[in-house]
Amino acid sequence: MSQLMIFLFVINILVAVQCYRNARIKGYPSKVFTLLGLIPYFNLVVWVYLLFLPDLSSASKFEPS
């Protein structure tokens, strides 16, 4: 039972790290998305949400000047 809990904890941490990395790459507040990524069962929703959000750093290239 404890091995299962450790495995789930490690997976939860890995998903939170991916949320952090995706938020930093796309220009979103990384602390907010990391904290949301640490919430169990909600972290996968946050991760998928980050995957489909547009990149903020390239958004200014498409706006008319």
Phi, psi and omega per residue, in radians:
M1 nan -0.691 -3.126
S2 -1.225 -0.512 3.085
Q3 -1.163 -0.656 3.090
L4 -1.132 -0.743 3.133
M5 -1.140 -0.700 3.103
I6 -1.143 -0.727 3.108
F7 -1.071 -0.799 3.126
L8 -1.131 -0.654 3.100
F9 -1.135 -0.744 3.128
V10 -1.134 -0.747 3.103
I11 -1.090 -0.714 3.116
N12 -1.075 -0.746 3.124
I13 -1.154 -0.710 3.135
L14 -1.123 -0.672 3.094
V15 -1.186 -0.662 3.097
A16 -1.132 -0.655 3.097
V17 -1.152 -0.702 3.092
Q18 -1.131 -0.668 3.070
C19 -1.083 -0.744 3.114
Y20 -1.077 -0.826 -3.104
R21 -1.133 -0.769 3.141
N22 -1.151 -0.667 3.124
A23 -1.149 -0.710 3.123
R24 -1.179 -0.714 -3.120
I25 -1.150 -0.692 -3.069
K26 -1.549 -0.111 3.050
G27 1.579 0.303 3.113
Y28 -1.645 2.830 3.141
P29 -1.106 1.965 -3.016
S30 -1.245 -0.570 -3.128
K31 -1.153 -0.708 -3.133
V32 -1.125 -0.833 -3.107
F33 -1.240 -0.492 3.059
T34 -1.209 -0.751 3.102
L35 -1.119 -0.704 3.076
L36 -1.168 -0.563 3.114
G37 -1.255 -0.315 3.122
L38 -1.457 -0.201 3.141
I39 -1.384 2.080 -3.112
P40 -1.071 2.579 -3.137
Y41 1.190 -0.294 3.100
F42 -1.739 -0.334 -3.030
N43 -1.169 -0.588 3.110
L44 -1.184 -0.606 3.089
V45 -1.142 -0.738 3.131
V46 -1.143 -0.720 -3.128
W47 -1.118 -0.791 3.116
V48 -1.162 -0.652 3.092
Y49 -1.051 -0.763 3.121
L50 -1.152 -0.576 -3.141
L51 -1.141 -0.545 -3.092
F52 -1.710 -0.115 3.079
L53 -1.256 2.536 3.123
P54 -1.269 2.776 3.130
D55 -1.359 2.108 -3.108
L56 -1.259 -0.513 -3.111
S57 -1.209 -0.509 3.119
S58 -1.701 -0.010 -3.121
A59 -1.207 -0.544 -3.126
S60 -1.238 -0.344 3.125
K61 -1.231 -0.465 -3.070
F62 -1.643 -0.203 -3.139
E63 -1.391 2.458 3.104
P64 -1.223 2.502 -3.122
S65 -1.869 nan nan
